[in-house]
Amino acid sequence: MSEPFRIGLLGHGTIGGAFDELLLERTEAVQAVTGRRPEIAGILTRSRGDFDDILGRSDLIVELIGGLEPAREYVLRAMAAGKHVVTANKQLLSQHGDELWDAAREHGVQLRFEASVAGVVPVVRVLSESLAAAHVDRIHGIVNGTTNYILSEMASRGCSYAEALADAQQLGYAEADPSEDVNGKDAAAKMAILARLAFGAAVTLSDVSYEGIEHLTADDLAYARELGLSLKLIGTAERTGEGISVRVHPVFLYGSHPLASVNGPFNAVTIESEAITEVTLSGPGAGGSQTASAVLGDVVSAMIPPPSLPGAVHRLPIVTDVTSAFYLHLEVADRPGVLAQIAERLGLQGASVKSVVQRGLGENARLVMVVHPILESRFFAAVDLIGHLDFMRSPPRAIRVIEEEF
Ligand SMILES: NC(=O)c1ccc[n+]([C@@H]2O[C@H](COP(=O)([O-])OP(=O)(O)OC[C@H]3O[C@@H](n4cnc5c(N)ncnc54)[C@H](OP(=O)(O)O)[C@@H]3O)[C@@H](O)[C@H]2O)c1
């Protein structure tokens, strides 16, 4: 009989508890695949267990504490002691990833993190293994289930952001404090991790610009429907001529885009590369048992030699001004010449209009237009000029549009 494979479990909350249960349930299956019987060597929580003792008795450490410290210290110490590490910690990887990957390389151990991005959707594995030699041009992702649920509800029921958020909280799709989900920071951390994998570049959370969904209204979704668009919080990581751009914004998608039909608390990622055209992966983005299953998948991979080590990164410039199409929503006084003046301001910056919907609102009118792709700085310069016109009844509202159709 071979020696058991001993797992030190740090954290026993939603994911740690689910992982503990799943491991017990799947022990025979893991043994059948790897030839070794997995067992929990010790569990660390705030009130239980001792880290050094658990480390000494473990072959591998699973970190499910979350946050930066003491998770960072424990992960570094585990790797320095020659132990493989599996983690679901997006905060830690997106802010201290380079330090951790350097330590993994230095000590010849594996650092696996499938559950840190898009729950059970195996995007980390696909990028780091299946597409490791592909030249990835772009990734678009719905990587936050809370915001996707809220936007789906606003679109299907016509309810307000606040109502949809309250529903999400009641159903357990949103935390009591949902700020990092709804302001885009959670998705930004995940996109930093994906960008690093896709481009082999050192990207951290601070390189990712992000915007949330708090300011979106049911009106935006209603008008979008008329234009054949659906609204999502999309993370984008792409190569540009000069470097790479990584960002998270509310974005309109045309109906035929693979992410347009991803509704509810689901996650999905499209990976684009000339050689493969486009691959889309989708599935549940969070939840105890689903995330625990991604963690267990990483444990099984780490148990099967030879270990694959993360490659060294190189530096690529982070580009912040990129090209995008836009949806522009304007409330104006309903009088002659208004459209011409708006078109002139757009034209001054080189923006051209693809489609317009106009609605009368008594003495005012609402103009909703889609503008062809333009450098973002030029578009916002035009919006600034339009915002100062005396017939404007409220500040212009702009949302990016992804035009690609597959
Ligand atoms: N929840 C999800 O759906 C989900 C999805 C994907 C990824 N993740 C990631 O999975 C990780 C765990 O999340 P979770 O939802 O399971 O968190 P959680 O329910 O809050 O559990 C955290 C666990 O860590 C322990 N812990 C906290 N601080 C500690 C410390 N200083 N020393 C020792 N133990 C400590 C807690 O101990 P006590 O029991 O004593 O409080 C608890 O057992 C995070 O990185 C999160 O981002 C979560």
The ligand as an SDF file (V2000), in Angstrom:
LIG
                    3D

 48 52  0  0  0  0  0  0  0  0999 V2000
  -17.5250   31.7370   -1.2770 N   0  0  0  0  0  0  0  0  0  0  0  0
  -17.4100   31.5340   -2.6060 C   0  0  0  0  0  0  0  0  0  0  0  0
  -18.3950   31.2790   -3.3270 O   0  0  0  0  0  0  0  0  0  0  0  0
  -16.0380   31.5690   -3.2330 C   0  0  0  0  0  0  0  0  0  0  0  0
  -15.9340   31.3140   -4.6240 C   0  0  0  0  0  0  0  0  0  0  0  0
  -14.6580   31.3110   -5.2170 C   0  0  0  0  0  0  0  0  0  0  0  0
  -13.5450   31.5710   -4.4270 C   0  0  0  0  0  0  0  0  0  0  0  0
  -13.6850   31.8480   -3.0820 N   0  0  0  0  0  0  0  0  0  0  0  0
  -12.4740   32.1090   -2.3130 C   0  0  0  0  0  0  0  0  0  0  0  0
  -12.2880   31.0420   -1.3680 O   0  0  0  0  0  0  0  0  0  0  0  0
  -11.6060   31.5360   -0.2230 C   0  0  0  0  0  0  0  0  0  0  0  0
  -12.4160   31.1730    1.0310 C   0  0  0  0  0  0  0  0  0  0  0  0
  -13.6890   31.8130    0.9470 O   0  0  0  0  0  0  0  0  0  0  0  0
  -14.9010   31.3990    1.9240 P   0  0  0  0  0  0  0  0  0  0  0  0
  -16.1240   31.9760    1.3010 O   0  0  0  0  0  0  0  0  0  0  0  0
  -14.8510   29.9470    2.2480 O   0  0  0  0  0  0  0  0  0  0  0  0
  -14.5200   32.2390    3.2360 O   0  0  0  0  0  0  0  0  0  0  0  0
  -15.1500   32.0770    4.7050 P   0  0  0  0  0  0  0  0  0  0  0  0
  -16.4360   31.3490    4.6380 O   0  0  0  0  0  0  0  0  0  0  0  0
  -15.1040   33.4310    5.3090 O   0  0  0  0  0  0  0  0  0  0  0  0
  -14.0930   31.1310    5.4840 O   0  0  0  0  0  0  0  0  0  0  0  0
  -12.8170   31.5700    5.8300 C   0  0  0  0  0  0  0  0  0  0  0  0
  -12.1610   30.5210    6.7200 C   0  0  0  0  0  0  0  0  0  0  0  0
  -10.8330   30.9850    6.9880 O   0  0  0  0  0  0  0  0  0  0  0  0
  -10.6210   31.0230    8.4010 C   0  0  0  0  0  0  0  0  0  0  0  0
   -9.7540   32.1370    8.7520 N   0  0  0  0  0  0  0  0  0  0  0  0
   -9.9880   33.4630    8.5760 C   0  0  0  0  0  0  0  0  0  0  0  0
   -8.9370   34.1850    9.0480 N   0  0  0  0  0  0  0  0  0  0  0  0
   -8.0640   33.2840    9.5600 C   0  0  0  0  0  0  0  0  0  0  0  0
   -6.8230   33.4040   10.2110 C   0  0  0  0  0  0  0  0  0  0  0  0
   -6.2640   34.6050   10.4470 N   0  0  0  0  0  0  0  0  0  0  0  0
   -6.1760   32.2850   10.6010 N   0  0  0  0  0  0  0  0  0  0  0  0
   -6.7300   31.0580   10.3910 C   0  0  0  0  0  0  0  0  0  0  0  0
   -7.9220   30.8780    9.7770 N   0  0  0  0  0  0  0  0  0  0  0  0
   -8.5800   31.9860    9.3670 C   0  0  0  0  0  0  0  0  0  0  0  0
  -11.9900   31.2100    9.0000 C   0  0  0  0  0  0  0  0  0  0  0  0
  -11.9050   30.7400   10.3360 O   0  0  0  0  0  0  0  0  0  0  0  0
  -13.1470   30.7770   11.3590 P   0  0  0  0  0  0  0  0  0  0  0  0
  -13.9770   29.5920   10.9170 O   0  0  0  0  0  0  0  0  0  0  0  0
  -12.5120   30.5790   12.6850 O   0  0  0  0  0  0  0  0  0  0  0  0
  -13.7970   32.1020   11.1520 O   0  0  0  0  0  0  0  0  0  0  0  0
  -12.8560   30.3500    8.0720 C   0  0  0  0  0  0  0  0  0  0  0  0
  -12.7870   28.9860    8.4780 O   0  0  0  0  0  0  0  0  0  0  0  0
  -11.4270   33.0520   -0.4580 C   0  0  0  0  0  0  0  0  0  0  0  0
  -10.1580   33.2930   -1.0050 O   0  0  0  0  0  0  0  0  0  0  0  0
  -12.5120   33.3830   -1.4910 C   0  0  0  0  0  0  0  0  0  0  0  0
  -12.1900   34.5080   -2.2800 O   0  0  0  0  0  0  0  0  0  0  0  0
  -14.9100   31.8340   -2.4810 C   0  0  0  0  0  0  0  0  0  0  0  0
  1  2  1  0
  2  3  2  0
  2  4  1  0
  4  5  1  0
  4 48  2  0
  5  6  2  0
  6  7  1  0
  7  8  2  0
  8  9  1  0
  8 48  1  0
  9 10  1  0
  9 46  1  0
 10 11  1  0
 11 12  1  0
 11 44  1  0
 12 13  1  0
 13 14  1  0
 14 15  2  0
 14 16  1  0
 14 17  1  0
 17 18  1  0
 18 19  2  0
 18 20  1  0
 18 21  1  0
 21 22  1  0
 22 23  1  0
 23 24  1  0
 23 42  1  0
 24 25  1  0
 25 26  1  0
 25 36  1  0
 26 27  1  0
 26 35  1  0
 27 28  2  0
 28 29  1  0
 29 30  1  0
 29 35  2  0
 30 31  1  0
 30 32  2  0
 32 33  1  0
 33 34  2  0
 34 35  1  0
 36 37  1  0
 36 42  1  0
 37 38  1  0
 38 39  2  0
 38 40  1  0
 38 41  1  0
 42 43  1  0
 44 45  1  0
 44 46  1  0
 46 47  1  0
M  CHG  2   8   1  16  -1
M  END
$$$$
